[in-house]
């Protein structure tokens, strides 16, 4: 189950983990991009936490606040994808004070759909979409969220070892990306360690 109090706790844990890992995220991103992914994640999560006092019982309203936080603090393409994901999730949860397991699956499915459409990527391109897809598959099998997030995000990284990243600026690096983790997939894996 997910409600206001649990959502506040989730964002506190995510911020704590982002503070530990943001240099690693920047370094991973710097090999194939701007090197600002860690800053993007950290700034966005700090802004969400700064606005936790405005969270309401309505989960839809809370995800709109999260979306606005990332819009305000993150000009990067990844931050924009997160903001759009939160916005689309908020529409789906409008008026809900509690989310059950099916709602939680919907949250991930909406995120995946948003990232594929907005990021103009597809499954198999070696992006965060592939990690989300694996999480969704595992969530449909059981409800051990902590274990699923850790194992699925780790498995996604392992599944794509030796494969090229086929989207974004990383495409310019061709075969070099076979030996690198996609930064977005790495972020999801590291952040999942908070749970």
Steps between C-alpha positions, in 0.01 A plus 500: 500500500607855427367812672616851593712391795670218309563729201672752729720222638584376149619843389707543817675169431552584133660833591730336753611246239543768231730695732722193533499413130471823302875517420482146366198596286684804362805287418293236319317770306826681422627202299221538243319826577507832685607357835216675682268207573592483868437872545167467317382219729631662818354844429163358402477279809610785728222717358242223547609463863489878550134485397396194702320731742255575219415133440131420538306178550419512125780302333432663165565842650827375651635372169422837340715664769778251418469582131520874569808447719690331217387764247624775732838347585597296198549624147642172374321260266501229770346737753232591247415131450462460877280810518273377220480156660391651832246719321343204320497293820321785678216493245450128563500535881285814526279476809661179632625505859640146489658298222473121493730258319323550166536878536872456566536289185313778314750757632787308341308430179415870461867589560611247238246623242596864564873433465455300180277767343680812626850356482433354153655171600384139493556191709840350422673838449683450833330777697312546826192378308647149501545512878143622550369226273672233708370653825145485361537133404626414849226707671241290317652191663526614863480794740843500664576854384844541657629173356342562159649849462849385595502174302322621186715812460817294554383233255420765239858634523639147464266411212632792295872451566676476164218677315513849350292791629282586202348832602608855578850643486640160597440378142803703388724279710390182321680186626653682798157493664499118501726508805310779677185498708225727377502786754121498546500126567785548747309777681195279544714217633685717749187682619327166558764424763322753724219248556 
